Amino acid sequence: MSTTENAIASAEAHSAHNYHPLPVVVATADGAWMTDVEGRRFLDMLAGYSALNFGHGNRRLIDAAKAQLERVTLTSRAFHHDRFAEFCTRLAELCGMEMVLPMNTGAEAVETAVKTARKWGYQVKGVPDGRAKIIVAGNNFHGRTTTIISFSTDTEARADFGPYTPGFEIVPYGDLTTLEAAITHNTVAVLLEPIQGEAGVLVPPPGYLAAVRELTRERNVLFIADEIQSGLGRTGKTFACEHEGVVPDMYVLGKALGGGVVPVSAVVSSAEVLGVFRPGEHGSTFGGNPLACAVALEVVAMLETGEFQRRAAELGDHLHRELGLLAGGGAVETVRGRGLWAGVDIAPALGTGREISERLMDRGVLVKDTHGSTIRLAPPLVISKEDLDWGLDQLRAVLAE
């Protein structure tokens, strides 16, 4: 057996089969490229589902992590540390908000947002105890904890994991009329992805997010934007909500906030909303640890210049122009997305999304399939135009085969 085959066989034997990775075993990575244990190079067109917005081994982020590793990595929140206040202040300013509640993973941040909205509903809005309701969208993906899968419409994520957590109502994504009808006095929040990533990079109808913002403001309901995948430069703006001039009541952030170095997530909101918490009501041993804060501070500094947002916008325009030329020609049915993020619906006759991903892997490009024959493209924001074009050439070749 080859080194790759041995590694895969060992993983299959000794790890739970909760993922079905492509048969490649990565050993090193730099920028937009990864090298496997056999020495083969692959262009990363997934970027860790946006966790690697700034590429593999970004020098600024690695240096920030190394410097902090020599000082202190963990105190727990039992004590203050000298990176925490600056991190919270700078991230709040980037978001145009007042307060930050740091966690580790995206799912933890979503769980935190759910708890925050419920407590705000009881303490501020006056919802009767135990009656709070949160409205979510069909085809959402917010994580895989037991509470989150309770409001998922993905049977693969949900089946056989009940009983399910109550308190959620699912409405069609992009349907403002149904959303408005679902709001009652007991509704504390509307939780949405500004662009649904796992569903295939679904962009809502024009004006939808702005209308949701206006509706929630009128009805005294929190608008929670899950920007874990769509935020921090991916779509050509700091946040995807900005494309409609929308500022939600709460941002849920993760993935790119840790720069692909450490897991970092956060809920960012106003003092009125996050101020409902008291000591002991919510927390995390590792949330807001010194190493996480040091890396995330550097991420915030990189975003403050606007350089990465502009790059994602310019290269994203090029990406969508090129993909648009493929649409309607028989091989590609639809292309969606914003910035350096695209969902590409391949004609089912050409193969499933998994099969297309495997053929691209054979040509040195790594992508990820989602439902049916859809593949997702989300290269690091640091990718060069030449490398992006090379990756698109490989896609064209696979479709022509």
SULGIHU-V270233 format. One record per run of one state. SS is the DSSP state (helix for helix, strand for strand, loop for the rest). FROM is the first residue (numbers start at 1). TO is the last residue. If there is no record, write none. Layout:
ss=[SS;SS]
from=[FROM;FROM]
to=[TO;TO]
This chain:
ss=[loop;helix;loop;strand;loop;strand;loop;strand;loop;helix;loop;strand;loop;helix;loop;helix;loop;strand;loop;helix;loop;strand;loop;helix;loop;helix;loop;strand;loop;helix;loop;strand;loop;strand;loop;strand;loop;helix;loop;strand;loop;helix;loop;strand;loop;helix;loop;strand;loop;helix;loop;helix;loop;helix;strand;loop;strand;loop;strand;loop;helix;loop;helix;loop;strand;loop;strand;loop;strand;loop;helix;loop]
from=[1;3;15;26;32;33;37;41;45;47;51;56;57;59;70;84;96;99;104;106;126;133;138;146;150;155;159;168;172;176;183;187;193;195;197;202;204;208;219;222;227;240;245;250;254;255;259;265;270;271;275;290;305;307;327;328;332;338;342;347;348;351;353;363;365;367;368;370;374;378;385;401]
to=[2;14;25;31;32;36;40;44;46;50;55;56;58;69;83;95;98;103;105;125;132;137;145;149;154;158;167;171;175;182;186;192;194;196;201;203;207;218;221;226;239;244;249;253;254;258;264;269;270;274;289;304;306;326;327;331;337;341;346;347;350;352;362;364;366;367;369;373;377;384;400;401]
